[in-house]
Amino acid sequence: GTSDEHLSIFNFMAEAGLDGAIIVTTPQEISLQDVRKEINFCRKINLPVLGIVENMSLFTCPKCHVSSVILPTSSGGVEKLAQSTGVPILGRLPLDPVVGQSCDEGTSLFQEFPESKVAQEYTAITTSVAKIISL
């Protein structure tokens, strides 16, 4: 794309005093390609990239709670992206049905499923971001 939308959002949000961008990807190469472009865009406009979050990195079975890769990477994935760009990986969010359930029911994922891998990973990511931006 032209990045017009991204530039418009950046200009609109500039007055808010942005600390940086958090880039979210999935394991598939097409997503990783878009993320590479977004990282380059952020660098061109001098917006720090705080880190990368990989969404849907694993599937967590709601019955046995075993995690499995369902979207395998073909190019080294987020690890290779982080290495080649110098942007740290903030975390990997599993695809877990409890997220949809919490949204559908209007409940808190963190209160209803605090022991779930996804809630724990969200908490770890927010803790990492808070440290990066010195909260």
Salt bridges, closest charged atoms under 4 A:
GLU29 OE2 - ARG36 NH1 3.10
GLU38 OE1 - HIS6 ND1 3.20
GLU54 OE1 - ARG92 NE 3.53
GLU79 OE2 - ARG92 NH2 2.42
